[in-house]
Amino acid sequence: MDVDLIFKIAAIGILVSVLNQVLARSGRDEQATMVTLAGLVVVLMLVVREISALFDLVKDLFGL
């Protein structure tokens, strides 16, 4: 696993949490929720891409 992936996920988490707090304090709870969901989707897409690469590697390794 690449360390860059961990840093990307951490950066997205920090950015989403800051935006969430700013929007929640200003009374925009719906937008804060949408920002949180968008951050979750972005992180899940990164993880799904890595899992797909892992499955391709296993498939090539065993010649399936």
mmCIF file as Biopython writes it, N, C-alpha, C and O atoms, coordinates in Angstrom:
data_model
#
loop_
_atom_site.group_PDB
_atom_site.id
_atom_site.type_symbol
_atom_site.label_atom_id
_atom_site.label_alt_id
_atom_site.label_comp_id
_atom_site.label_asym_id
_atom_site.label_entity_id
_atom_site.label_seq_id
_atom_site.pdbx_PDB_ins_code
_atom_site.Cartn_x
_atom_site.Cartn_y
_atom_site.Cartn_z
_atom_site.occupancy
_atom_site.B_iso_or_equiv
_atom_site.auth_seq_id
_atom_site.auth_asym_id
_atom_site.pdbx_PDB_model_num
ATOM 1   N N  . MET A ? 1  ? 0.846   -1.175  0.000   1.0 0.0 1  A 1 
ATOM 2   C CA . MET A ? 1  ? 0.000   0.000   0.000   1.0 0.0 1  A 1 
ATOM 3   C C  . MET A ? 1  ? 0.885   1.229   0.000   1.0 0.0 1  A 1 
ATOM 4   O O  . MET A ? 1  ? 1.917   1.274   0.670   1.0 0.0 1  A 1 
ATOM 5   N N  . ASP A ? 2  ? 0.478   2.194   -0.739  1.0 0.0 2  A 1 
ATOM 6   C CA . ASP A ? 2  ? 1.259   3.407   -0.885  1.0 0.0 2  A 1 
ATOM 7   C C  . ASP A ? 2  ? 0.929   4.382   0.240   1.0 0.0 2  A 1 
ATOM 8   O O  . ASP A ? 2  ? -0.226  4.513   0.645   1.0 0.0 2  A 1 
ATOM 9   N N  . VAL A ? 3  ? 1.954   5.060   0.736   1.0 0.0 3  A 1 
ATOM 10  C CA . VAL A ? 3  ? 1.758   6.016   1.824   1.0 0.0 3  A 1 
ATOM 11  C C  . VAL A ? 3  ? 0.985   7.235   1.333   1.0 0.0 3  A 1 
ATOM 12  O O  . VAL A ? 3  ? 0.299   7.894   2.115   1.0 0.0 3  A 1 
ATOM 13  N N  . ASP A ? 4  ? 1.093   7.537   0.043   1.0 0.0 4  A 1 
ATOM 14  C CA . ASP A ? 4  ? 0.367   8.678   -0.510  1.0 0.0 4  A 1 
ATOM 15  C C  . ASP A ? 4  ? -1.138  8.522   -0.356  1.0 0.0 4  A 1 
ATOM 16  O O  . ASP A ? 4  ? -1.848  9.506   -0.146  1.0 0.0 4  A 1 
ATOM 17  N N  . LEU A ? 5  ? -1.624  7.299   -0.458  1.0 0.0 5  A 1 
ATOM 18  C CA . LEU A ? 5  ? -3.054  7.052   -0.299  1.0 0.0 5  A 1 
ATOM 19  C C  . LEU A ? 5  ? -3.512  7.429   1.113   1.0 0.0 5  A 1 
ATOM 20  O O  . LEU A ? 5  ? -4.575  8.025   1.291   1.0 0.0 5  A 1 
ATOM 21  N N  . ILE A ? 6  ? -2.711  7.081   2.098   1.0 0.0 6  A 1 
ATOM 22  C CA . ILE A ? 6  ? -3.056  7.412   3.487   1.0 0.0 6  A 1 
ATOM 23  C C  . ILE A ? 6  ? -3.075  8.926   3.678   1.0 0.0 6  A 1 
ATOM 24  O O  . ILE A ? 6  ? -3.963  9.463   4.339   1.0 0.0 6  A 1 
ATOM 25  N N  . PHE A ? 7  ? -2.087  9.613   3.093   1.0 0.0 7  A 1 
ATOM 26  C CA . PHE A ? 7  ? -2.046  11.073  3.198   1.0 0.0 7  A 1 
ATOM 27  C C  . PHE A ? 7  ? -3.227  11.725  2.483   1.0 0.0 7  A 1 
ATOM 28  O O  . PHE A ? 7  ? -3.777  12.712  2.970   1.0 0.0 7  A 1 
ATOM 29  N N  . LYS A ? 8  ? -3.620  11.180  1.333   1.0 0.0 8  A 1 
ATOM 30  C CA . LYS A ? 8  ? -4.781  11.722  0.612   1.0 0.0 8  A 1 
ATOM 31  C C  . LYS A ? 8  ? -6.053  11.573  1.440   1.0 0.0 8  A 1 
ATOM 32  O O  . LYS A ? 8  ? -6.850  12.506  1.542   1.0 0.0 8  A 1 
ATOM 33  N N  . ILE A ? 9  ? -6.238  10.400  2.026   1.0 0.0 9  A 1 
ATOM 34  C CA . ILE A ? 9  ? -7.435  10.166  2.839   1.0 0.0 9  A 1 
ATOM 35  C C  . ILE A ? 9  ? -7.435  11.066  4.062   1.0 0.0 9  A 1 
ATOM 36  O O  . ILE A ? 9  ? -8.477  11.603  4.438   1.0 0.0 9  A 1 
ATOM 37  N N  . ALA A ? 10 ? -6.270  11.238  4.689   1.0 0.0 10 A 1 
ATOM 38  C CA . ALA A ? 10 ? -6.178  12.113  5.861   1.0 0.0 10 A 1 
ATOM 39  C C  . ALA A ? 10 ? -6.461  13.567  5.478   1.0 0.0 10 A 1 
ATOM 40  O O  . ALA A ? 10 ? -7.151  14.273  6.213   1.0 0.0 10 A 1 
ATOM 41  N N  . ALA A ? 11 ? -5.941  14.017  4.347   1.0 0.0 11 A 1 
ATOM 42  C CA . ALA A ? 11 ? -6.173  15.396  3.907   1.0 0.0 11 A 1 
ATOM 43  C C  . ALA A ? 11 ? -7.645  15.629  3.602   1.0 0.0 11 A 1 
ATOM 44  O O  . ALA A ? 11 ? -8.196  16.672  3.951   1.0 0.0 11 A 1 
ATOM 45  N N  . ILE A ? 12 ? -8.276  14.669  2.957   1.0 0.0 12 A 1 
ATOM 46  C CA . ILE A ? 12 ? -9.708  14.796  2.665   1.0 0.0 12 A 1 
ATOM 47  C C  . ILE A ? 12 ? -10.503 14.830  3.969   1.0 0.0 12 A 1 
ATOM 48  O O  . ILE A ? 12 ? -11.440 15.617  4.107   1.0 0.0 12 A 1 
ATOM 49  N N  . GLY A ? 13 ? -10.134 13.987  4.915   1.0 0.0 13 A 1 
ATOM 50  C CA . GLY A ? 13 ? -10.826 13.970  6.206   1.0 0.0 13 A 1 
ATOM 51  C C  . GLY A ? 13 ? -10.698 15.285  6.953   1.0 0.0 13 A 1 
ATOM 52  O O  . GLY A ? 13 ? -11.676 15.784  7.508   1.0 0.0 13 A 1 
ATOM 53  N N  . ILE A ? 14 ? -9.496  15.848  6.970   1.0 0.0 14 A 1 
ATOM 54  C CA . ILE A ? 14 ? -9.293  17.135  7.648   1.0 0.0 14 A 1 
ATOM 55  C C  . ILE A ? 14 ? -10.081 18.232  6.963   1.0 0.0 14 A 1 
ATOM 56  O O  . ILE A ? 14 ? -10.741 19.032  7.627   1.0 0.0 14 A 1 
ATOM 57  N N  . LEU A ? 15 ? -10.019 18.278  5.637   1.0 0.0 15 A 1 
ATOM 58  C CA . LEU A ? 15 ? -10.741 19.309  4.886   1.0 0.0 15 A 1 
ATOM 59  C C  . LEU A ? 15 ? -12.250 19.198  5.098   1.0 0.0 15 A 1 
ATOM 60  O O  . LEU A ? 15 ? -12.928 20.206  5.298   1.0 0.0 15 A 1 
ATOM 61  N N  . VAL A ? 16 ? -12.767 17.982  5.054   1.0 0.0 16 A 1 
ATOM 62  C CA . VAL A ? 16 ? -14.206 17.780  5.236   1.0 0.0 16 A 1 
ATOM 63  C C  . VAL A ? 16 ? -14.629 18.153  6.652   1.0 0.0 16 A 1 
ATOM 64  O O  . VAL A ? 16 ? -15.686 18.755  6.841   1.0 0.0 16 A 1 
ATOM 65  N N  . SER A ? 17 ? -13.821 17.806  7.643   1.0 0.0 17 A 1 
ATOM 66  C CA . SER A ? 17 ? -14.200 18.141  9.024   1.0 0.0 17 A 1 
ATOM 67  C C  . SER A ? 17 ? -14.185 19.645  9.262   1.0 0.0 17 A 1 
ATOM 68  O O  . SER A ? 17 ? -15.050 20.168  9.965   1.0 0.0 17 A 1 
ATOM 69  N N  . VAL A ? 18 ? -13.215 20.346  8.686   1.0 0.0 18 A 1 
ATOM 70  C CA . VAL A ? 18 ? -13.183 21.806  8.837   1.0 0.0 18 A 1 
ATOM 71  C C  . VAL A ? 18 ? -14.389 22.433  8.152   1.0 0.0 18 A 1 
ATOM 72  O O  . VAL A ? 18 ? -15.063 23.285  8.730   1.0 0.0 18 A 1 
ATOM 73  N N  . LEU A ? 19 ? -14.659 22.014  6.924   1.0 0.0 19 A 1 
ATOM 74  C CA . LEU A ? 19 ? -15.825 22.558  6.215   1.0 0.0 19 A 1 
ATOM 75  C C  . LEU A ? 19 ? -17.124 22.227  6.932   1.0 0.0 19 A 1 
ATOM 76  O O  . LEU A ? 19 ? -18.039 23.049  6.982   1.0 0.0 19 A 1 
ATOM 77  N N  . ASN A ? 20 ? -17.203 21.032  7.481   1.0 0.0 20 A 1 
ATOM 78  C CA . ASN A ? 20 ? -18.393 20.633  8.214   1.0 0.0 20 A 1 
ATOM 79  C C  . ASN A ? 20 ? -18.608 21.530  9.433   1.0 0.0 20 A 1 
ATOM 80  O O  . ASN A ? 20 ? -19.726 21.982  9.684   1.0 0.0 20 A 1 
ATOM 81  N N  . GLN A ? 21 ? -17.557 21.784  10.179  1.0 0.0 21 A 1 
ATOM 82  C CA . GLN A ? 21 ? -17.678 22.636  11.368  1.0 0.0 21 A 1 
ATOM 83  C C  . GLN A ? 21 ? -18.044 24.066  11.001  1.0 0.0 21 A 1 
ATOM 84  O O  . GLN A ? 21 ? -18.869 24.686  11.672  1.0 0.0 21 A 1 
ATOM 85  N N  . VAL A ? 22 ? -17.437 24.595  9.941   1.0 0.0 22 A 1 
ATOM 86  C CA . VAL A ? 22 ? -17.746 25.965  9.514   1.0 0.0 22 A 1 
ATOM 87  C C  . VAL A ? 22 ? -19.197 26.080  9.083   1.0 0.0 22 A 1 
ATOM 88  O O  . VAL A ? 22 ? -19.889 27.028  9.456   1.0 0.0 22 A 1 
ATOM 89  N N  . LEU A ? 23 ? -19.658 25.116  8.297   1.0 0.0 23 A 1 
ATOM 90  C CA . LEU A ? 23 ? -21.041 25.173  7.833   1.0 0.0 23 A 1 
ATOM 91  C C  . LEU A ? 23 ? -22.025 24.921  8.971   1.0 0.0 23 A 1 
ATOM 92  O O  . LEU A ? 23 ? -23.088 25.541  9.007   1.0 0.0 23 A 1 
ATOM 93  N N  . ALA A ? 24 ? -21.704 24.048  9.878   1.0 0.0 24 A 1 
ATOM 94  C CA . ALA A ? 24 ? -22.609 23.775  10.995  1.0 0.0 24 A 1 
ATOM 95  C C  . ALA A ? 24 ? -22.711 24.976  11.924  1.0 0.0 24 A 1 
ATOM 96  O O  . ALA A ? 24 ? -23.795 25.276  12.425  1.0 0.0 24 A 1 
ATOM 97  N N  . ARG A ? 25 ? -21.606 25.663  12.159  1.0 0.0 25 A 1 
ATOM 98  C CA . ARG A ? 25 ? -21.636 26.841  13.044  1.0 0.0 25 A 1 
ATOM 99  C C  . ARG A ? 25 ? -22.399 28.002  12.424  1.0 0.0 25 A 1 
ATOM 100 O O  . ARG A ? 25 ? -22.953 28.838  13.139  1.0 0.0 25 A 1 
ATOM 101 N N  . SER A ? 26 ? -22.431 28.055  11.088  1.0 0.0 26 A 1 
ATOM 102 C CA . SER A ? 26 ? -23.157 29.141  10.427  1.0 0.0 26 A 1 
ATOM 103 C C  . SER A ? 26 ? -24.623 28.799  10.183  1.0 0.0 26 A 1 
ATOM 104 O O  . SER A ? 26 ? -25.351 29.580  9.571   1.0 0.0 26 A 1 
ATOM 105 N N  . GLY A ? 27 ? -25.054 27.636  10.660  1.0 0.0 27 A 1 
ATOM 106 C CA . GLY A ? 27 ? -26.458 27.281  10.560  1.0 0.0 27 A 1 
ATOM 107 C C  . GLY A ? 27 ? -26.840 26.576  9.280   1.0 0.0 27 A 1 
ATOM 108 O O  . GLY A ? 27 ? -28.028 26.441  8.987   1.0 0.0 27 A 1 
ATOM 109 N N  . ARG A ? 28 ? -25.890 26.133  8.525   1.0 0.0 28 A 1 
ATOM 110 C CA . ARG A ? 28 ? -26.173 25.441  7.267   1.0 0.0 28 A 1 
ATOM 111 C C  . ARG A ? 28 ? -25.918 23.949  7.449   1.0 0.0 28 A 1 
ATOM 112 O O  . ARG A ? 28 ? -24.964 23.390  6.907   1.0 0.0 28 A 1 
ATOM 113 N N  . ASP A ? 29 ? -26.782 23.333  8.210   1.0 0.0 29 A 1 
ATOM 114 C CA . ASP A ? 29 ? -26.597 21.921  8.542   1.0 0.0 29 A 1 
ATOM 115 C C  . ASP A ? 29 ? -26.775 21.002  7.335   1.0 0.0 29 A 1 
ATOM 116 O O  . ASP A ? 29 ? -26.104 19.975  7.234   1.0 0.0 29 A 1 
ATOM 117 N N  . GLU A ? 30 ? -27.677 21.367  6.417   1.0 0.0 30 A 1 
ATOM 118 C CA . GLU A ? 30 ? -27.887 20.530  5.240   1.0 0.0 30 A 1 
ATOM 119 C C  . GLU A ? 30 ? -26.644 20.503  4.356   1.0 0.0 30 A 1 
ATOM 120 O O  . GLU A ? 30 ? -26.248 19.445  3.867   1.0 0.0 30 A 1 
ATOM 121 N N  . GLN A ? 31 ? -26.031 21.670  4.152   1.0 0.0 31 A 1 
ATOM 122 C CA . GLN A ? 31 ? -24.809 21.724  3.346   1.0 0.0 31 A 1 
ATOM 123 C C  . GLN A ? 31 ? -23.663 20.999  4.043   1.0 0.0 31 A 1 
ATOM 124 O O  . GLN A ? 31 ? -22.830 20.378  3.383   1.0 0.0 31 A 1 
ATOM 125 N N  . ALA A ? 32 ? -23.616 21.073  5.371   1.0 0.0 32 A 1 
ATOM 126 C CA . ALA A ? 32 ? -22.576 20.360  6.117   1.0 0.0 32 A 1 
ATOM 127 C C  . ALA A ? 32 ? -22.721 18.859  5.924   1.0 0.0 32 A 1 
ATOM 128 O O  . ALA A ? 32 ? -21.728 18.148  5.770   1.0 0.0 32 A 1 
ATOM 129 N N  . THR A ? 33 ? -23.948 18.383  5.932   1.0 0.0 33 A 1 
ATOM 130 C CA . THR A ? 33 ? -24.186 16.964  5.703   1.0 0.0 33 A 1 
ATOM 131 C C  . THR A ? 33 ? -23.796 16.560  4.287   1.0 0.0 33 A 1 
ATOM 132 O O  . THR A ? 33 ? -23.217 15.494  4.079   1.0 0.0 33 A 1 
ATOM 133 N N  . MET A ? 34 ? -24.110 17.404  3.323   1.0 0.0 34 A 1 
ATOM 134 C CA . MET A ? 34 ? -23.758 17.095  1.934   1.0 0.0 34 A 1 
ATOM 135 C C  . MET A ? 34 ? -22.248 17.086  1.732   1.0 0.0 34 A 1 
ATOM 136 O O  . MET A ? 34 ? -21.735 16.258  0.979   1.0 0.0 34 A 1 
ATOM 137 N N  . VAL A ? 35 ? -21.529 17.988  2.389   1.0 0.0 35 A 1 
ATOM 138 C CA . VAL A ? 35 ? -20.066 17.998  2.299   1.0 0.0 35 A 1 
ATOM 139 C C  . VAL A ? 35 ? -19.499 16.715  2.899   1.0 0.0 35 A 1 
ATOM 140 O O  . VAL A ? 35 ? -18.567 16.127  2.351   1.0 0.0 35 A 1 
ATOM 141 N N  . THR A ? 36 ? -20.059 16.288  4.018   1.0 0.0 36 A 1 
ATOM 142 C CA . THR A ? 36 ? -19.598 15.056  4.642   1.0 0.0 36 A 1 
ATOM 143 C C  . THR A ? 36 ? -19.848 13.857  3.733   1.0 0.0 36 A 1 
ATOM 144 O O  . THR A ? 36 ? -18.976 13.001  3.583   1.0 0.0 36 A 1 
ATOM 145 N N  . LEU A ? 37 ? -21.017 13.790  3.133   1.0 0.0 37 A 1 
ATOM 146 C CA . LEU A ? 37 ? -21.327 12.686  2.218   1.0 0.0 37 A 1 
ATOM 147 C C  . LEU A ? 37 ? -20.439 12.715  0.976   1.0 0.0 37 A 1 
ATOM 148 O O  . LEU A ? 37 ? -20.010 11.667  0.493   1.0 0.0 37 A 1 
ATOM 149 N N  . ALA A ? 38 ? -20.164 13.910  0.460   1.0 0.0 38 A 1 
ATOM 150 C CA . ALA A ? 38 ? -19.287 14.016  -0.705  1.0 0.0 38 A 1 
ATOM 151 C C  . ALA A ? 38 ? -17.869 13.558  -0.364  1.0 0.0 38 A 1 
ATOM 152 O O  . ALA A ? 38 ? -17.227 12.878  -1.164  1.0 0.0 38 A 1 
ATOM 153 N N  . GLY A ? 39 ? -17.385 13.925  0.807   1.0 0.0 39 A 1 
ATOM 154 C CA . GLY A ? 39 ? -16.067 13.462  1.234   1.0 0.0 39 A 1 
ATOM 155 C C  . GLY A ? 39 ? -16.016 11.962  1.393   1.0 0.0 39 A 1 
ATOM 156 O O  . GLY A ? 39 ? -15.026 11.327  1.028   1.0 0.0 39 A 1 
ATOM 157 N N  . LEU A ? 40 ? -17.071 11.391  1.932   1.0 0.0 40 A 1 
ATOM 158 C CA . LEU A ? 40 ? -17.147 9.942   2.092   1.0 0.0 40 A 1 
ATOM 159 C C  . LEU A ? 40 ? -17.127 9.244   0.737   1.0 0.0 40 A 1 
ATOM 160 O O  . LEU A ? 40 ? -16.452 8.227   0.577   1.0 0.0 40 A 1 
ATOM 161 N N  . VAL A ? 41 ? -17.850 9.771   -0.227  1.0 0.0 41 A 1 
ATOM 162 C CA . VAL A ? 41 ? -17.887 9.179   -1.573  1.0 0.0 41 A 1 
ATOM 163 C C  . VAL A ? 41 ? -16.507 9.254   -2.224  1.0 0.0 41 A 1 
ATOM 164 O O  . VAL A ? 41 ? -16.076 8.299   -2.870  1.0 0.0 41 A 1 
ATOM 165 N N  . VAL A ? 42 ? -15.817 10.373  -2.062  1.0 0.0 42 A 1 
ATOM 166 C CA . VAL A ? 42 ? -14.486 10.519  -2.658  1.0 0.0 42 A 1 
ATOM 167 C C  . VAL A ? 42 ? -13.517 9.502   -2.058  1.0 0.0 42 A 1 
ATOM 168 O O  . VAL A ? 42 ? -12.757 8.858   -2.781  1.0 0.0 42 A 1 
ATOM 169 N N  . VAL A ? 43 ? -13.547 9.363   -0.739  1.0 0.0 43 A 1 
ATOM 170 C CA . VAL A ? 43 ? -12.658 8.404   -0.078  1.0 0.0 43 A 1 
ATOM 171 C C  . VAL A ? 43 ? -13.015 6.976   -0.489  1.0 0.0 43 A 1 
ATOM 172 O O  . VAL A ? 43 ? -12.123 6.163   -0.734  1.0 0.0 43 A 1 
ATOM 173 N N  . LEU A ? 44 ? -14.288 6.669   -0.565  1.0 0.0 44 A 1 
ATOM 174 C CA . LEU A ? 44 ? -14.691 5.321   -0.993  1.0 0.0 44 A 1 
ATOM 175 C C  . LEU A ? 44 ? -14.252 5.025   -2.422  1.0 0.0 44 A 1 
ATOM 176 O O  . LEU A ? 44 ? -13.878 3.893   -2.728  1.0 0.0 44 A 1 
ATOM 177 N N  . MET A ? 45 ? -14.290 6.016   -3.291  1.0 0.0 45 A 1 
ATOM 178 C CA . MET A ? 45 ? -13.820 5.810   -4.664  1.0 0.0 45 A 1 
ATOM 179 C C  . MET A ? 45 ? -12.330 5.530   -4.693  1.0 0.0 45 A 1 
ATOM 180 O O  . MET A ? 45 ? -11.878 4.687   -5.469  1.0 0.0 45 A 1 
ATOM 181 N N  . LEU A ? 46 ? -11.553 6.223   -3.858  1.0 0.0 46 A 1 
ATOM 182 C CA . LEU A ? 46 ? -10.115 5.950   -3.777  1.0 0.0 46 A 1 
ATOM 183 C C  . LEU A ? 46 ? -9.861  4.524   -3.299  1.0 0.0 46 A 1 
ATOM 184 O O  . LEU A ? 46 ? -9.013  3.818   -3.845  1.0 0.0 46 A 1 
ATOM 185 N N  . VAL A ? 47 ? -10.604 4.108   -2.276  1.0 0.0 47 A 1 
ATOM 186 C CA . VAL A ? 47 ? -10.412 2.775   -1.712  1.0 0.0 47 A 1 
ATOM 187 C C  . VAL A ? 47 ? -10.855 1.700   -2.703  1.0 0.0 47 A 1 
ATOM 188 O O  . VAL A ? 47 ? -10.190 0.673   -2.834  1.0 0.0 47 A 1 
ATOM 189 N N  . VAL A ? 48 ? -11.953 1.919   -3.392  1.0 0.0 48 A 1 
ATOM 190 C CA . VAL A ? 48 ? -12.441 0.948   -4.376  1.0 0.0 48 A 1 
ATOM 191 C C  . VAL A ? 48 ? -11.429 0.782   -5.503  1.0 0.0 48 A 1 
ATOM 192 O O  . VAL A ? 48 ? -11.218 -0.330  -5.989  1.0 0.0 48 A 1 
ATOM 193 N N  . ARG A ? 49 ? -10.807 1.871   -5.919  1.0 0.0 49 A 1 
ATOM 194 C CA . ARG A ? 49 ? -9.789  1.786   -6.970  1.0 0.0 49 A 1 
ATOM 195 C C  . ARG A ? 49 ? -8.603  0.933   -6.510  1.0 0.0 49 A 1 
ATOM 196 O O  . ARG A ? 49 ? -8.079  0.129   -7.281  1.0 0.0 49 A 1 
ATOM 197 N N  . GLU A ? 50 ? -8.188  1.107   -5.270  1.0 0.0 50 A 1 
ATOM 198 C CA . GLU A ? 50 ? -7.076  0.317   -4.736  1.0 0.0 50 A 1 
ATOM 199 C C  . GLU A ? 50 ? -7.458  -1.161  -4.583  1.0 0.0 50 A 1 
ATOM 200 O O  . GLU A ? 50 ? -6.640  -2.040  -4.853  1.0 0.0 50 A 1 
ATOM 201 N N  . ILE A ? 51 ? -8.677  -1.436  -4.158  1.0 0.0 51 A 1 
ATOM 202 C CA . ILE A ? 51 ? -9.125  -2.825  -4.033  1.0 0.0 51 A 1 
ATOM 203 C C  . ILE A ? 51 ? -9.208  -3.477  -5.408  1.0 0.0 51 A 1 
ATOM 204 O O  . ILE A ? 51 ? -8.885  -4.656  -5.555  1.0 0.0 51 A 1 
ATOM 205 N N  . SER A ? 52 ? -9.631  -2.729  -6.400  1.0 0.0 52 A 1 
ATOM 206 C CA . SER A ? 52 ? -9.680  -3.255  -7.759  1.0 0.0 52 A 1 
ATOM 207 C C  . SER A ? 52 ? -8.277  -3.593  -8.249  1.0 0.0 52 A 1 
ATOM 208 O O  . SER A ? 52 ? -8.072  -4.630  -8.880  1.0 0.0 52 A 1 
ATOM 209 N N  . ALA A ? 53 ? -7.321  -2.732  -7.965  1.0 0.0 53 A 1 
ATOM 210 C CA . ALA A ? 53 ? -5.931  -3.015  -8.356  1.0 0.0 53 A 1 
ATOM 211 C C  . ALA A ? 53 ? -5.414  -4.251  -7.632  1.0 0.0 53 A 1 
ATOM 212 O O  . ALA A ? 53 ? -4.673  -5.042  -8.214  1.0 0.0 53 A 1 
ATOM 213 N N  . LEU A ? 54 ? -5.796  -4.426  -6.370  1.0 0.0 54 A 1 
ATOM 214 C CA . LEU A ? 54 ? -5.392  -5.611  -5.623  1.0 0.0 54 A 1 
ATOM 215 C C  . LEU A ? 54 ? -5.966  -6.883  -6.245  1.0 0.0 54 A 1 
ATOM 216 O O  . LEU A ? 54 ? -5.250  -7.874  -6.392  1.0 0.0 54 A 1 
ATOM 217 N N  . PHE A ? 55 ? -7.237  -6.866  -6.610  1.0 0.0 55 A 1 
ATOM 218 C CA . PHE A ? 55 ? -7.851  -8.029  -7.231  1.0 0.0 55 A 1 
ATOM 219 C C  . PHE A ? 55 ? -7.204  -8.343  -8.582  1.0 0.0 55 A 1 
ATOM 220 O O  . PHE A ? 55 ? -7.010  -9.511  -8.918  1.0 0.0 55 A 1 
ATOM 221 N N  . ASP A ? 56 ? -6.869  -7.309  -9.357  1.0 0.0 56 A 1 
ATOM 222 C CA . ASP A ? 56 ? -6.185  -7.534  -10.626 1.0 0.0 56 A 1 
ATOM 223 C C  . ASP A ? 56 ? -4.817  -8.162  -10.406 1.0 0.0 56 A 1 
ATOM 224 O O  . ASP A ? 56 ? -4.405  -9.041  -11.164 1.0 0.0 56 A 1 
ATOM 225 N N  . LEU A ? 57 ? -4.118  -7.720  -9.382  1.0 0.0 57 A 1 
ATOM 226 C CA . LEU A ? 57 ? -2.811  -8.286  -9.065  1.0 0.0 57 A 1 
ATOM 227 C C  . LEU A ? 57 ? -2.922  -9.761  -8.660  1.0 0.0 57 A 1 
ATOM 228 O O  . LEU A ? 57 ? -2.123  -10.588 -9.099  1.0 0.0 57 A 1 
ATOM 229 N N  . VAL A ? 58 ? -3.898  -10.083 -7.836  1.0 0.0 58 A 1 
ATOM 230 C CA . VAL A ? 58 ? -4.106  -11.468 -7.424  1.0 0.0 58 A 1 
ATOM 231 C C  . VAL A ? 58 ? -4.501  -12.322 -8.624  1.0 0.0 58 A 1 
ATOM 232 O O  . VAL A ? 58 ? -4.044  -13.456 -8.765  1.0 0.0 58 A 1 
ATOM 233 N N  . LYS A ? 59 ? -5.341  -11.779 -9.474  1.0 0.0 59 A 1 
ATOM 234 C CA . LYS A ? 59 ? -5.761  -12.502 -10.683 1.0 0.0 59 A 1 
ATOM 235 C C  . LYS A ? 59 ? -4.579  -12.787 -11.593 1.0 0.0 59 A 1 
ATOM 236 O O  . LYS A ? 59 ? -4.452  -13.895 -12.114 1.0 0.0 59 A 1 
ATOM 237 N N  . ASP A ? 60 ? -3.710  -11.796 -11.793 1.0 0.0 60 A 1 
ATOM 238 C CA . ASP A ? 60 ? -2.526  -12.008 -12.624 1.0 0.0 60 A 1 
ATOM 239 C C  . ASP A ? 60 ? -1.539  -12.961 -11.962 1.0 0.0 60 A 1 
ATOM 240 O O  . ASP A ? 60 ? -0.871  -13.744 -12.638 1.0 0.0 60 A 1 
ATOM 241 N N  . LEU A ? 61 ? -1.454  -12.892 -10.655 1.0 0.0 61 A 1 
ATOM 242 C CA . LEU A ? 61 ? -0.517  -13.741 -9.925  1.0 0.0 61 A 1 
ATOM 243 C C  . LEU A ? 61 ? -0.871  -15.214 -10.070 1.0 0.0 61 A 1 
ATOM 244 O O  . LEU A ? 61 ? 0.013   -16.049 -10.261 1.0 0.0 61 A 1 
ATOM 245 N N  . PHE A ? 62 ? -2.130  -15.532 -9.983  1.0 0.0 62 A 1 
ATOM 246 C CA . PHE A ? 62 ? -2.554  -16.916 -10.076 1.0 0.0 62 A 1 
ATOM 247 C C  . PHE A ? 62 ? -2.957  -17.329 -11.480 1.0 0.0 62 A 1 
ATOM 248 O O  . PHE A ? 62 ? -3.337  -18.478 -11.709 1.0 0.0 62 A 1 
ATOM 249 N N  . GLY A ? 63 ? -2.877  -16.396 -12.421 1.0 0.0 63 A 1 
ATOM 250 C CA . GLY A ? 63 ? -3.171  -16.722 -13.809 1.0 0.0 63 A 1 
ATOM 251 C C  . GLY A ? 63 ? -4.622  -17.033 -14.078 1.0 0.0 63 A 1 
ATOM 252 O O  . GLY A ? 63 ? -4.925  -17.877 -14.921 1.0 0.0 63 A 1 
ATOM 253 N N  . LEU A ? 64 ? -5.520  -16.377 -13.388 1.0 0.0 64 A 1 
ATOM 254 C CA . LEU A ? 64 ? -6.956  -16.637 -13.559 1.0 0.0 64 A 1 
ATOM 255 C C  . LEU A ? 64 ? -7.535  -15.794 -14.670 1.0 0.0 64 A 1 
ATOM 256 O O  . LEU A ? 64 ? -8.729  -15.882 -14.954 1.0 0.0 64 A 1 
#
